[in-house]
Amino acid sequence: MLKAKIESCSARHSRRASGSSRSRFPETYEDRPWGDFPVFKVGPNKVFAWLTVDPKAVQLTLKLTAEEREIAQLLPYVSIARYVGRYGWITATVSDEETLASALEWLRESYWLKAPAGVREAAWA
């Protein structure tokens, strides 16, 4: 039962991140520079998130402000991202509706941080 819920959650998240978010977040596109998982970019090749799917959860890695990162790291499903954590990136394990809601808000913030100035406010529209 939990596996089905996670798969459903990950499928919805993938659609939101690569589908409806693309129309809501101008100048975004999906890339696969490492082949096996999607990387979401905005503008001229600026990464704002990437997504990996594990058997039990979805891992969403994104950039947050220092203040938001400090708060997020108090949550049990958030960790400092491997390799890029020192640059302000975190990884959220999305395994249920609550973690999905948080991850989508952070996705919006990460987009805002990385997007060109002319389109940033679309994150909050």
MOPAC internal coordinates of N, CA, C and O (Angstrom, degrees):
PM7 1SCF
backbone

  N    0.0000 0     0.00 0     0.00 0    0    0    0
  C    1.4453 1     0.00 0     0.00 0    1    0    0
  C    1.5343 1   110.42 1     0.00 0    2    1    0
  O    1.2310 1   120.09 1   133.70 1    3    2    1
  N    1.3310 1   117.44 1   -46.30 1    3    2    1
  C    1.4599 1   120.45 1   179.30 1    5    3    2
  C    1.5241 1   110.59 1   -62.21 1    6    5    3
  O    1.2310 1   120.42 1   139.30 1    7    6    5
  N    1.3420 1   116.81 1   -40.70 1    7    6    5
  C    1.4601 1   120.87 1   179.66 1    9    7    6
  C    1.5281 1   110.82 1   -60.11 1   10    9    7
  O    1.2310 1   119.78 1   137.66 1   11   10    9
  N    1.3127 1   118.02 1   -42.34 1   11   10    9
  C    1.4675 1   121.57 1   179.35 1   13   11   10
  C    1.5197 1   110.82 1   -64.23 1   14   13   11
  O    1.2310 1   120.73 1   138.88 1   15   14   13
  N    1.3219 1   116.22 1   -41.12 1   15   14   13
  C    1.4661 1   120.12 1   179.14 1   17   15   14
  C    1.5302 1   110.63 1   -64.57 1   18   17   15
  O    1.2310 1   119.88 1   138.51 1   19   18   17
  N    1.3209 1   117.84 1   -41.49 1   19   18   17
  C    1.4584 1   122.02 1   179.22 1   21   19   18
  C    1.5231 1   110.28 1   -65.13 1   22   21   19
  O    1.2310 1   120.75 1   135.82 1   23   22   21
  N    1.3403 1   116.18 1   -44.18 1   23   22   21
  C    1.4641 1   118.69 1   178.73 1   25   23   22
  C    1.5225 1   111.13 1   -62.20 1   26   25   23
  O    1.2310 1   120.80 1   139.55 1   27   26   25
  N    1.3239 1   116.07 1   -40.45 1   27   26   25
  C    1.4569 1   120.26 1   177.21 1   29   27   26
  C    1.5243 1   110.49 1   -63.82 1   30   29   27
  O    1.2310 1   120.94 1   135.85 1   31   30   29
  N    1.3166 1   115.81 1   -44.15 1   31   30   29
  C    1.4636 1   121.99 1   178.32 1   33   31   30
  C    1.5241 1   109.95 1   -61.16 1   34   33   31
  O    1.2310 1   120.01 1   134.53 1   35   34   33
  N    1.3267 1   117.58 1   -45.47 1   35   34   33
  C    1.4555 1   120.23 1  -178.33 1   37   35   34
  C    1.5187 1   111.37 1   -68.05 1   38   37   35
  O    1.2310 1   119.99 1   143.63 1   39   38   37
  N    1.3105 1   117.62 1   -36.37 1   39   38   37
  C    1.4603 1   120.41 1   178.23 1   41   39   38
  C    1.5264 1   110.19 1   -65.34 1   42   41   39
  O    1.2310 1   120.47 1   135.86 1   43   42   41
  N    1.3223 1   116.71 1   -44.14 1   43   42   41
  C    1.4744 1   120.24 1   177.64 1   45   43   42
  C    1.5102 1   109.94 1   -62.73 1   46   45   43
  O    1.2310 1   120.39 1   137.77 1   47   46   45
  N    1.3295 1   116.85 1   -42.23 1   47   46   45
  C    1.4555 1   119.94 1  -178.65 1   49   47   46
  C    1.5250 1   110.80 1   -64.85 1   50   49   47
  O    1.2310 1   120.19 1   136.86 1   51   50   49
  N    1.3129 1   117.25 1   -43.14 1   51   50   49
  C    1.4592 1   120.20 1   178.93 1   53   51   50
  C    1.5178 1   110.48 1   -61.02 1   54   53   51
  O    1.2310 1   120.39 1   137.78 1   55   54   53
  N    1.3285 1   116.86 1   -42.22 1   55   54   53
  C    1.4664 1   119.87 1   178.31 1   57   55   54
  C    1.5120 1   110.31 1   -64.05 1   58   57   55
  O    1.2310 1   120.32 1   136.40 1   59   58   57
  N    1.3312 1   116.99 1   -43.60 1   59   58   57
  C    1.4629 1   119.81 1  -179.60 1   61   59   58
  C    1.5193 1   111.18 1   -65.48 1   62   61   59
  O    1.2310 1   120.36 1   135.72 1   63   62   61
  N    1.3041 1   116.92 1   -44.28 1   63   62   61
  C    1.4630 1   120.48 1  -177.04 1   65   63   62
  C    1.5137 1   112.22 1   -68.90 1   66   65   63
  O    1.2310 1   120.14 1   140.74 1   67   66   65
  N    1.3245 1   117.35 1   -39.26 1   67   66   65
  C    1.4584 1   118.10 1  -175.60 1   69   67   66
  C    1.5133 1   113.15 1  -103.32 1   70   69   67
  O    1.2310 1   119.71 1   163.76 1   71   70   69
  N    1.3102 1   118.15 1   -16.24 1   71   70   69
  C    1.4535 1   120.63 1  -176.79 1   73   71   70
  C    1.5061 1   112.91 1  -104.55 1   74   73   71
  O    1.2310 1   120.58 1    96.18 1   75   74   73
  N    1.3216 1   116.50 1   -83.82 1   75   74   73
  C    1.4568 1   119.06 1  -173.91 1   77   75   74
  C    1.5214 1   112.05 1   -66.45 1   78   77   75
  O    1.2310 1   119.54 1   150.02 1   79   78   77
  N    1.3283 1   118.48 1   -29.98 1   79   78   77
  C    1.4602 1   119.73 1   177.98 1   81   79   78
  C    1.5120 1   111.20 1   -66.47 1   82   81   79
  O    1.2310 1   121.00 1   150.07 1   83   82   81
  N    1.3332 1   115.69 1   -29.93 1   83   82   81
  C    1.4491 1   118.55 1   179.79 1   85   83   82
  C    1.5280 1   109.43 1   -62.77 1   86   85   83
  O    1.2310 1   120.02 1   140.73 1   87   86   85
  N    1.3252 1   117.57 1   -39.27 1   87   86   85
  C    1.4523 1   119.44 1   179.06 1   89   87   86
  C    1.5281 1   111.03 1   -77.63 1   90   89   87
  O    1.2310 1   120.16 1   150.54 1   91   90   89
  N    1.3080 1   117.30 1   -29.46 1   91   90   89
  C    1.4571 1   121.08 1   179.63 1   93   91   90
  C    1.5214 1   111.04 1   -81.80 1   94   93   91
  O    1.2310 1   120.15 1   148.90 1   95   94   93
  N    1.3077 1   117.31 1   -31.10 1   95   94   93
  C    1.4599 1   122.26 1  -179.95 1   97   95   94
  C    1.5270 1   108.21 1  -107.85 1   98   97   95
  O    1.2310 1   119.55 1   -78.58 1   99   98   97
  N    1.3167 1   118.46 1   101.42 1   99   98   97
  C    1.4651 1   120.67 1  -177.86 1  101   99   98
  C    1.5314 1   112.45 1   -60.25 1  102  101   99
  O    1.2310 1   121.41 1   -29.34 1  103  102  101
  N    1.3154 1   114.91 1   150.66 1  103  102  101
  C    1.4580 1   124.80 1   174.99 1  105  103  102
  C    1.5255 1   113.83 1    65.29 1  106  105  103
  O    1.2310 1   119.66 1  -157.81 1  107  106  105
  N    1.3347 1   118.26 1    22.19 1  107  106  105
  C    1.4626 1   119.74 1   177.88 1  109  107  106
  C    1.5200 1   110.50 1   -96.48 1  110  109  107
  O    1.2310 1   121.61 1   -26.54 1  111  110  109
  N    1.3071 1   114.52 1   153.46 1  111  110  109
  C    1.4591 1   120.29 1   176.26 1  113  111  110
  C    1.5218 1   109.06 1  -157.29 1  114  113  111
  O    1.2310 1   121.53 1   -20.88 1  115  114  113
  N    1.3295 1   114.67 1   159.12 1  115  114  113
  C    1.4581 1   121.94 1   179.01 1  117  115  114
  C    1.5206 1   108.75 1   -99.17 1  118  117  115
  O    1.2310 1   121.48 1   -41.07 1  119  118  117
  N    1.3120 1   114.78 1   138.93 1  119  118  117
  C    1.4563 1   121.67 1   177.88 1  121  119  118
  C    1.5269 1   107.25 1  -132.93 1  122  121  119
  O    1.2310 1   120.12 1   -19.05 1  123  122  121
  N    1.3041 1   117.38 1   160.95 1  123  122  121
  C    1.4714 1   122.15 1   176.39 1  125  123  122
  C    1.5215 1   108.91 1  -134.74 1  126  125  123
  O    1.2310 1   120.42 1  -113.66 1  127  126  125
  N    1.3325 1   116.79 1    66.34 1  127  126  125
  C    1.4660 1   119.10 1  -176.37 1  129  127  126
  C    1.5274 1   113.49 1   -65.34 1  130  129  127
  O    1.2310 1   120.25 1   155.89 1  131  130  129
  N    1.3203 1   117.12 1   -24.11 1  131  130  129
  C    1.4661 1   120.71 1   179.58 1  133  131  130
  C    1.5228 1   111.12 1  -106.04 1  134  133  131
  O    1.2310 1   120.71 1  -174.67 1  135  134  133
  N    1.3265 1   116.24 1     5.33 1  135  134  133
  C    1.4501 1   121.70 1   171.85 1  137  135  134
  C    1.5087 1   118.15 1    85.24 1  138  137  135
  O    1.2310 1   119.15 1   135.72 1  139  138  137
  N    1.3206 1   119.23 1   -44.28 1  139  138  137
  C    1.4549 1   119.57 1  -168.34 1  141  139  138
  C    1.5272 1   115.89 1  -101.16 1  142  141  139
  O    1.2310 1   118.82 1   176.66 1  143  142  141
  N    1.3107 1   119.86 1    -3.34 1  143  142  141
  C    1.4625 1   120.48 1   177.97 1  145  143  142
  C    1.5236 1   109.96 1  -152.14 1  146  145  143
  O    1.2310 1   120.56 1   -28.36 1  147  146  145
  N    1.3367 1   116.54 1   151.64 1  147  146  145
  C    1.4562 1   119.65 1  -177.05 1  149  147  146
  C    1.5248 1   113.08 1   -78.02 1  150  149  147
  O    1.2310 1   122.00 1   -38.58 1  151  150  149
  N    1.3173 1   113.77 1   141.42 1  151  150  149
  C    1.4579 1   123.18 1   174.05 1  153  151  150
  C    1.5211 1   105.43 1  -117.63 1  154  153  151
  O    1.2310 1   120.11 1   -48.66 1  155  154  153
  N    1.3301 1   117.39 1   131.34 1  155  154  153
  C    1.4549 1   121.13 1  -178.17 1  157  155  154
  C    1.5215 1   108.73 1  -102.90 1  158  157  155
  O    1.2310 1   121.50 1   -51.31 1  159  158  157
  N    1.3338 1   114.74 1   128.69 1  159  158  157
  C    1.4583 1   120.72 1  -174.66 1  161  159  158
  C    1.5181 1   110.32 1  -125.20 1  162  161  159
  O    1.2310 1   121.76 1   -20.33 1  163  162  161
  N    1.3227 1   114.24 1   159.67 1  163  162  161
  C    1.4588 1   121.36 1   176.97 1  165  163  162
  C    1.5200 1   108.43 1  -135.56 1  166  165  163
  O    1.2310 1   121.26 1   -35.01 1  167  166  165
  N    1.3205 1   115.20 1   144.99 1  167  166  165
  C    1.4569 1   119.41 1   177.94 1  169  167  166
  C    1.5192 1   111.80 1    60.08 1  170  169  167
  O    1.2310 1   121.08 1    34.51 1  171  170  169
  N    1.3174 1   115.54 1  -145.49 1  171  170  169
  C    1.4662 1   119.89 1  -175.73 1  173  171  170
  C    1.5328 1   113.05 1   -80.35 1  174  173  171
  O    1.2310 1   120.53 1  -105.40 1  175  174  173
  N    1.3457 1   116.59 1    74.60 1  175  174  173
  C    1.4619 1   122.09 1   173.24 1  177  175  174
  C    1.5265 1   115.04 1    69.38 1  178  177  175
  O    1.2310 1   119.57 1  -147.21 1  179  178  177
  N    1.3300 1   118.42 1    32.79 1  179  178  177
  C    1.4635 1   121.39 1   177.52 1  181  179  178
  C    1.5280 1   109.91 1   -97.62 1  182  181  179
  O    1.2310 1   120.44 1   -65.90 1  183  182  181
  N    1.3198 1   116.77 1   114.10 1  183  182  181
  C    1.4601 1   122.43 1   179.65 1  185  183  182
  C    1.5222 1   109.14 1   -72.51 1  186  185  183
  O    1.2310 1   120.68 1   -48.19 1  187  186  185
  N    1.3545 1   116.31 1   131.81 1  187  186  185
  C    1.4640 1   118.60 1   172.80 1  189  187  186
  C    1.5258 1   112.25 1  -120.44 1  190  189  187
  O    1.2310 1   119.59 1   170.93 1  191  190  189
  N    1.3313 1   118.38 1    -9.07 1  191  190  189
  C    1.4717 1   120.64 1   176.09 1  193  191  190
  C    1.5166 1   110.08 1  -170.49 1  194  193  191
  O    1.2310 1   121.13 1   -22.91 1  195  194  193
  N    1.3269 1   115.45 1   157.09 1  195  194  193
  C    1.4584 1   120.65 1   166.49 1  197  195  194
  C    1.5066 1   108.63 1  -142.99 1  198  197  195
  O    1.2310 1   122.10 1   -21.31 1  199  198  197
  N    1.3242 1   113.59 1   158.69 1  199  198  197
  C    1.4450 1   121.46 1  -169.06 1  201  199  198
  C    1.5224 1   109.88 1  -131.59 1  202  201  199
  O    1.2310 1   120.76 1   -49.67 1  203  202  201
  N    1.3237 1   116.16 1   130.33 1  203  202  201
  C    1.4589 1   120.44 1   171.91 1  205  203  202
  C    1.5222 1   107.74 1  -126.46 1  206  205  203
  O    1.2310 1   120.90 1   -35.06 1  207  206  205
  N    1.3064 1   115.88 1   144.94 1  207  206  205
  C    1.4607 1   121.01 1  -178.36 1  209  207  206
  C    1.5185 1   108.16 1  -113.16 1  210  209  207
  O    1.2310 1   121.30 1   -58.67 1  211  210  209
  N    1.3216 1   115.12 1   121.33 1  211  210  209
  C    1.4586 1   122.83 1   174.90 1  213  211  210
  C    1.5241 1   107.86 1  -102.49 1  214  213  211
  O    1.2310 1   119.64 1   -12.13 1  215  214  213
  N    1.3265 1   118.29 1   167.87 1  215  214  213
  C    1.4680 1   119.39 1   179.20 1  217  215  214
  C    1.5332 1   113.84 1   -58.46 1  218  217  215
  O    1.2310 1   119.82 1   149.47 1  219  218  217
  N    1.3222 1   117.95 1   -30.53 1  219  218  217
  C    1.4597 1   120.10 1  -175.30 1  221  219  218
  C    1.5228 1   114.48 1  -108.60 1  222  221  219
  O    1.2310 1   119.64 1   169.57 1  223  222  221
  N    1.3197 1   118.29 1   -10.43 1  223  222  221
  C    1.4645 1   119.23 1  -175.77 1  225  223  222
  C    1.5186 1   110.56 1  -165.17 1  226  225  223
  O    1.2310 1   121.70 1    -9.56 1  227  226  225
  N    1.3024 1   114.35 1   170.44 1  227  226  225
  C    1.4562 1   122.90 1   173.79 1  229  227  226
  C    1.5240 1   106.89 1  -106.75 1  230  229  227
  O    1.2310 1   120.59 1   -43.92 1  231  230  229
  N    1.3210 1   116.48 1   136.08 1  231  230  229
  C    1.4639 1   121.69 1   176.70 1  233  231  230
  C    1.5234 1   107.58 1  -105.58 1  234  233  231
  O    1.2310 1   120.21 1   -59.44 1  235  234  233
  N    1.3204 1   117.20 1   120.56 1  235  234  233
  C    1.4535 1   122.11 1   178.11 1  237  235  234
  C    1.5241 1   107.53 1  -114.30 1  238  237  235
  O    1.2310 1   120.60 1   -59.06 1  239  238  237
  N    1.3216 1   116.46 1   120.94 1  239  238  237
  C    1.4568 1   121.75 1   179.57 1  241  239  238
  C    1.5145 1   107.82 1  -108.58 1  242  241  239
  O    1.2310 1   120.98 1   -50.12 1  243  242  241
  N    1.3258 1   115.72 1   129.88 1  243  242  241
  C    1.4584 1   121.18 1  -176.91 1  245  243  242
  C    1.5109 1   111.68 1  -155.04 1  246  245  243
  O    1.2310 1   121.10 1   -12.11 1  247  246  245
  N    1.3262 1   115.51 1   167.89 1  247  246  245
  C    1.4589 1   121.48 1  -177.33 1  249  247  246
  C    1.5258 1   109.50 1   -99.40 1  250  249  247
  O    1.2310 1   120.86 1   -39.91 1  251  250  249
  N    1.3296 1   115.95 1   140.09 1  251  250  249
  C    1.4663 1   121.68 1   178.08 1  253  251  250
  C    1.5243 1   109.84 1  -129.02 1  254  253  251
  O    1.2310 1   121.22 1   -17.25 1  255  254  253
  N    1.3284 1   115.27 1   162.75 1  255  254  253
  C    1.4605 1   119.01 1   172.43 1  257  255  254
  C    1.5224 1   108.12 1   -67.58 1  258  257  255
  O    1.2310 1   120.34 1   -18.34 1  259  258  257
  N    1.2971 1   116.96 1   161.66 1  259  258  257
  C    1.4737 1   120.45 1   179.99 1  261  259  258
  C    1.5249 1   111.44 1   -58.58 1  262  261  259
  O    1.2310 1   120.40 1   138.66 1  263  262  261
  N    1.3197 1   116.85 1   -41.34 1  263  262  261
  C    1.4702 1   120.51 1  -178.95 1  265  263  262
  C    1.5235 1   111.31 1   -66.17 1  266  265  263
  O    1.2310 1   120.69 1   133.37 1  267  266  265
  N    1.3216 1   116.29 1   -46.63 1  267  266  265
  C    1.4639 1   120.24 1  -179.51 1  269  267  266
  C    1.5234 1   110.85 1   -66.40 1  270  269  267
  O    1.2310 1   120.27 1   141.51 1  271  270  269
  N    1.3114 1   117.10 1   -38.49 1  271  270  269
  C    1.4686 1   121.89 1   178.67 1  273  271  270
  C    1.5205 1   110.53 1   -62.13 1  274  273  271
  O    1.2310 1   120.13 1   137.47 1  275  274  273
  N    1.3142 1   117.35 1   -42.53 1  275  274  273
  C    1.4669 1   121.43 1   180.00 1  277  275  274
  C    1.5281 1   110.73 1   -59.83 1  278  277  275
  O    1.2310 1   120.47 1   137.76 1  279  278  277
  N    1.3162 1   116.71 1   -42.24 1  279  278  277
  C    1.4660 1   121.30 1   179.07 1  281  279  278
  C    1.5283 1   110.21 1   -70.67 1  282  281  279
  O    1.2310 1   120.42 1   134.85 1  283  282  281
  N    1.3409 1   116.80 1   -45.15 1  283  282  281
  C    1.4691 1   121.02 1  -177.47 1  285  283  282
  C    1.5246 1   111.34 1   -59.93 1  286  285  283
  O    1.2310 1   120.28 1   142.53 1  287  286  285
  N    1.3165 1   117.07 1   -37.47 1  287  286  285
  C    1.4671 1   120.15 1  -176.39 1  289  287  286
  C    1.5314 1   112.83 1   -68.66 1  290  289  287
  O    1.2310 1   120.13 1   169.67 1  291  290  289
  N    1.3077 1   117.35 1   -10.33 1  291  290  289
  C    1.4607 1   120.51 1   174.71 1  293  291  290
  C    1.5248 1   111.63 1   -77.59 1  294  293  291
  O    1.2310 1   120.58 1   163.22 1  295  294  293
  N    1.3274 1   116.50 1   -16.78 1  295  294  293
  C    1.4598 1   120.90 1  -177.88 1  297  295  294
  C    1.5283 1   110.32 1   -82.69 1  298  297  295
  O    1.2310 1   120.14 1   -36.42 1  299  298  297
  N    1.3285 1   117.34 1   143.58 1  299  298  297
  C    1.4723 1   120.14 1  -175.64 1  301  299  298
  C    1.5252 1   114.57 1   -67.68 1  302  301  299
  O    1.2310 1   119.57 1   161.24 1  303  302  301
  N    1.3081 1   118.43 1   -18.76 1  303  302  301
  C    1.4595 1   121.01 1  -177.48 1  305  303  302
  C    1.5326 1   113.13 1  -100.05 1  306  305  303
  O    1.2310 1   120.20 1  -165.76 1  307  306  305
  N    1.3227 1   117.22 1    14.24 1  307  306  305
  C    1.4640 1   122.04 1  -179.93 1  309  307  306
  C    1.5240 1   109.45 1  -120.67 1  310  309  307
  O    1.2310 1   120.84 1   -42.31 1  311  310  309
  N    1.3273 1   115.99 1   137.69 1  311  310  309
  C    1.4640 1   121.14 1   175.75 1  313  311  310
  C    1.5229 1   109.03 1  -138.95 1  314  313  311
  O    1.2310 1   121.22 1   -16.46 1  315  314  313
  N    1.3084 1   115.27 1   163.54 1  315  314  313
  C    1.4560 1   120.42 1   174.78 1  317  315  314
  C    1.5262 1   107.01 1   -69.35 1  318  317  315
  O    1.2310 1   120.82 1   -47.76 1  319  318  317
  N    1.3234 1   116.04 1   132.24 1  319  318  317
  C    1.4692 1   120.20 1  -177.72 1  321  319  318
  C    1.5197 1   111.18 1   -65.93 1  322  321  319
  O    1.2310 1   121.17 1   -40.14 1  323  322  321
  N    1.3189 1   115.36 1   139.86 1  323  322  321
  C    1.4698 1   120.04 1   175.25 1  325  323  322
  C    1.5230 1   109.35 1   -65.75 1  326  325  323
  O    1.2310 1   120.90 1   -36.45 1  327  326  325
  N    1.2812 1   115.87 1   143.55 1  327  326  325
  C    1.4687 1   125.91 1   175.84 1  329  327  326
  C    1.5260 1   114.07 1    71.51 1  330  329  327
  O    1.2310 1   119.08 1   138.82 1  331  330  329
  N    1.3287 1   119.37 1   -41.18 1  331  330  329
  C    1.4696 1   120.86 1  -175.38 1  333  331  330
  C    1.5312 1   113.12 1  -114.19 1  334  333  331
  O    1.2310 1   120.16 1  -175.33 1  335  334  333
  N    1.3189 1   117.31 1     4.67 1  335  334  333
  C    1.4611 1   121.26 1  -178.49 1  337  335  334
  C    1.5114 1   113.59 1   -58.09 1  338  337  335
  O    1.2310 1   120.23 1   145.25 1  339  338  337
  N    1.3085 1   117.17 1   -34.75 1  339  338  337
  C    1.4638 1   120.20 1  -179.43 1  341  339  338
  C    1.5214 1   112.38 1   -68.02 1  342  341  339
  O    1.2310 1   120.57 1   167.84 1  343  342  341
  N    1.3364 1   116.51 1   -12.16 1  343  342  341
  C    1.4647 1   120.73 1   178.18 1  345  343  342
  C    1.5210 1   112.16 1  -100.86 1  346  345  343
  O    1.2310 1   120.01 1  -167.71 1  347  346  345
  N    1.3265 1   117.59 1    12.29 1  347  346  345
  C    1.4599 1   121.56 1   175.75 1  349  347  346
  C    1.5114 1   115.93 1    98.27 1  350  349  347
  O    1.2310 1   119.94 1  -163.88 1  351  350  349
  N    1.3319 1   117.71 1    16.12 1  351  350  349
  C    1.4527 1   121.61 1  -178.54 1  353  351  350
  C    1.5238 1   110.61 1   -98.65 1  354  353  351
  O    1.2310 1   121.12 1   -36.40 1  355  354  353
  N    1.3357 1   115.47 1   143.60 1  355  354  353
  C    1.4633 1   122.14 1   176.52 1  357  355  354
  C    1.5257 1   108.62 1  -125.33 1  358  357  355
  O    1.2310 1   120.81 1   -17.42 1  359  358  357
  N    1.3164 1   116.06 1   162.58 1  359  358  357
  C    1.4584 1   121.75 1   172.57 1  361  359  358
  C    1.5178 1   108.01 1  -120.97 1  362  361  359
  O    1.2310 1   121.09 1   -54.05 1  363  362  361
  N    1.3273 1   115.52 1   125.95 1  363  362  361
  C    1.4650 1   121.71 1   177.79 1  365  363  362
  C    1.5221 1   108.36 1  -107.38 1  366  365  363
  O    1.2310 1   120.83 1   -47.13 1  367  366  365
  N    1.3151 1   116.02 1   132.87 1  367  366  365
  C    1.4601 1   121.59 1   175.64 1  369  367  366
  C    1.5224 1   107.46 1   -91.71 1  370  369  367
  O    1.2310 1   120.82 1   -66.54 1  371  370  369
  N    1.3026 1   116.04 1   113.46 1  371  370  369
  C    1.4665 1   121.96 1  -177.51 1  373  371  370
  C    1.5157 1   108.01 1   -96.50 1  374  373  371
  O    1.2310 1   121.06 1   -66.92 1  375  374  373
  N    1.3406 1   115.59 1   113.08 1  375  374  373
  C    1.4585 1   119.27 1  -176.14 1  377  375  374
  C    1.5245 1   113.71 1  -131.91 1  378  377  375
  O    1.2310 1   120.45 1   175.18 1  379  378  377
  N    1.3336 1   116.74 1    -4.82 1  379  378  377
  C    1.4638 1   120.08 1   179.16 1  381  379  378
  C    1.5273 1   108.85 1  -158.26 1  382  381  379
  O    1.2310 1   120.39 1     1.08 1  383  382  381
  N    1.3036 1   116.87 1  -178.92 1  383  382  381
  C    1.4712 1   121.07 1  -176.82 1  385  383  382
  C    1.5344 1   112.53 1   -63.47 1  386  385  383
  O    1.2310 1   120.13 1   142.80 1  387  386  385
  N    1.3148 1   117.37 1   -37.20 1  387  386  385
  C    1.4735 1   120.33 1  -179.75 1  389  387  386
  C    1.5341 1   111.22 1   -64.87 1  390  389  387
  O    1.2310 1   120.75 1   133.24 1  391  390  389
  N    1.3207 1   116.17 1   -46.76 1  391  390  389
  C    1.4621 1   119.19 1  -179.77 1  393  391  390
  C    1.5309 1   110.65 1   -69.57 1  394  393  391
  O    1.2310 1   120.36 1   148.11 1  395  394  393
  N    1.3243 1   116.91 1   -31.89 1  395  394  393
  C    1.4678 1   120.52 1   176.07 1  397  395  394
  C    1.5247 1   110.69 1   -63.95 1  398  397  395
  O    1.2310 1   120.21 1   135.64 1  399  398  397
  N    1.3253 1   117.20 1   -44.36 1  399  398  397
  C    1.4679 1   120.45 1   179.59 1  401  399  398
  C    1.5240 1   111.08 1   -60.08 1  402  401  399
  O    1.2310 1   120.28 1   135.97 1  403  402  401
  N    1.3208 1   117.06 1   -44.03 1  403  402  401
  C    1.4711 1   120.25 1   178.33 1  405  403  402
  C    1.5217 1   110.64 1   -63.82 1  406  405  403
  O    1.2310 1   120.56 1   134.52 1  407  406  405
  N    1.3202 1   116.53 1   -45.48 1  407  406  405
  C    1.4638 1   120.64 1  -177.87 1  409  407  406
  C    1.5276 1   111.64 1   -62.09 1  410  409  407
  O    1.2310 1   120.10 1   141.63 1  411  410  409
  N    1.3178 1   117.41 1   -38.37 1  411  410  409
  C    1.4631 1   119.35 1   179.04 1  413  411  410
  C    1.5260 1   111.95 1   -67.84 1  414  413  411
  O    1.2310 1   120.28 1   143.81 1  415  414  413
  N    1.3157 1   117.06 1   -36.19 1  415  414  413
  C    1.4750 1   119.42 1   175.15 1  417  415  414
  C    1.5218 1   110.67 1   -65.67 1  418  417  415
  O    1.2310 1   120.54 1   139.72 1  419  418  417
  N    1.3304 1   116.57 1   -40.28 1  419  418  417
  C    1.4633 1   119.79 1   178.37 1  421  419  418
  C    1.5276 1   111.08 1   -69.00 1  422  421  419
  O    1.2310 1   120.44 1   147.17 1  423  422  421
  N    1.3271 1   116.76 1   -32.83 1  423  422  421
  C    1.4579 1   120.56 1   175.37 1  425  423  422
  C    1.5305 1   110.17 1   -60.00 1  426  425  423
  O    1.2310 1   120.99 1   137.01 1  427  426  425
  N    1.3115 1   115.71 1   -42.99 1  427  426  425
  C    1.4654 1   121.79 1   177.40 1  429  427  426
  C    1.5281 1   110.32 1   -60.75 1  430  429  427
  O    1.2310 1   120.15 1   135.47 1  431  430  429
  N    1.3242 1   117.32 1   -44.53 1  431  430  429
  C    1.4621 1   121.26 1  -179.98 1  433  431  430
  C    1.5259 1   111.48 1   -66.30 1  434  433  431
  O    1.2310 1   120.40 1   138.02 1  435  434  433
  N    1.3227 1   116.84 1   -41.98 1  435  434  433
  C    1.4526 1   120.50 1   179.31 1  437  435  434
  C    1.5282 1   110.44 1   -62.42 1  438  437  435
  O    1.2310 1   120.61 1   138.42 1  439  438  437
  N    1.3278 1   116.44 1   -41.58 1  439  438  437
  C    1.4638 1   120.15 1   175.88 1  441  439  438
  C    1.5223 1   109.60 1   -58.06 1  442  441  439
  O    1.2310 1   120.71 1   131.70 1  443  442  441
  N    1.3287 1   116.25 1   -48.30 1  443  442  441
  C    1.4623 1   121.21 1  -178.09 1  445  443  442
  C    1.5369 1   111.07 1   -58.56 1  446  445  443
  O    1.2310 1   120.49 1   139.26 1  447  446  445
  N    1.3242 1   116.66 1   -40.74 1  447  446  445
  C    1.4690 1   120.53 1  -179.77 1  449  447  446
  C    1.5192 1   113.14 1   -66.30 1  450  449  447
  O    1.2310 1   119.92 1   146.02 1  451  450  449
  N    1.3202 1   117.77 1   -33.98 1  451  450  449
  C    1.4578 1   121.26 1  -173.31 1  453  451  450
  C    1.5333 1   114.54 1  -100.72 1  454  453  451
  O    1.2310 1   119.96 1   163.09 1  455  454  453
  N    1.3181 1   117.68 1   -16.91 1  455  454  453
  C    1.4737 1   120.80 1  -175.46 1  457  455  454
  C    1.5237 1   112.01 1   -72.50 1  458  457  455
  O    1.2310 1   120.99 1   -27.53 1  459  458  457
  N    1.3360 1   115.72 1   152.47 1  459  458  457
  C    1.4797 1   118.83 1   173.03 1  461  459  458
  C    1.5247 1   109.95 1   -59.72 1  462  461  459
  O    1.2310 1   120.48 1   -31.07 1  463  462  461
  N    1.3080 1   116.68 1   148.93 1  463  462  461
  C    1.4650 1   121.87 1  -175.10 1  465  463  462
  C    1.5237 1   113.25 1   -52.93 1  466  465  463
  O    1.2310 1   119.78 1   143.76 1  467  466  465
  N    1.3022 1   118.02 1   -36.24 1  467  466  465
  C    1.4566 1   121.43 1  -176.09 1  469  467  466
  C    1.5165 1   115.27 1   -67.47 1  470  469  467
  O    1.2310 1   119.61 1   160.81 1  471  470  469
  N    1.3259 1   118.34 1   -19.19 1  471  470  469
  C    1.4561 1   121.06 1  -177.68 1  473  471  470
  C    1.5229 1   113.85 1  -119.83 1  474  473  471
  O    1.2310 1   119.59 1  -179.34 1  475  474  473
  N    1.2986 1   118.38 1     0.66 1  475  474  473
  C    1.4849 1   121.61 1  -176.23 1  477  475  474
  C    1.5126 1   113.65 1   -56.07 1  478  477  475
  O    1.2310 1   120.22 1   136.05 1  479  478  477
  N    1.3019 1   117.18 1   -43.95 1  479  478  477
  C    1.4709 1   119.81 1  -174.21 1  481  479  478
  C    1.5175 1   113.23 1   -64.95 1  482  481  479
  O    1.2310 1   119.80 1   164.91 1  483  482  481
  N    1.3320 1   117.98 1   -15.09 1  483  482  481
  C    1.4620 1   120.24 1   176.12 1  485  483  482
  C    1.5273 1   111.44 1   -61.45 1  486  485  483
  O    1.2310 1   120.28 1   156.48 1  487  486  485
  N    1.3143 1   117.07 1   -23.52 1  487  486  485
  C    1.4681 1   120.58 1   178.54 1  489  487  486
  C    1.5173 1   111.47 1   -61.61 1  490  489  487
  O    1.2310 1   119.99 1   151.84 1  491  490  489
  N    1.2924 1   117.63 1   -28.16 1  491  490  489
  C    1.4659 1   121.41 1  -175.82 1  493  491  490
  C    1.5152 1   112.24 1  -106.26 1  494  493  491
  O    1.2310 1   119.72 1  -175.38 1  495  494  493
  N    1.3262 1   118.14 1     4.62 1  495  494  493
  C    1.4741 1   121.27 1  -179.08 1  497  495  494
  C    1.5099 1   111.27 1   -76.67 1  498  497  495
  O    1.2310 1   120.10 1   180.00 1  499  498  497

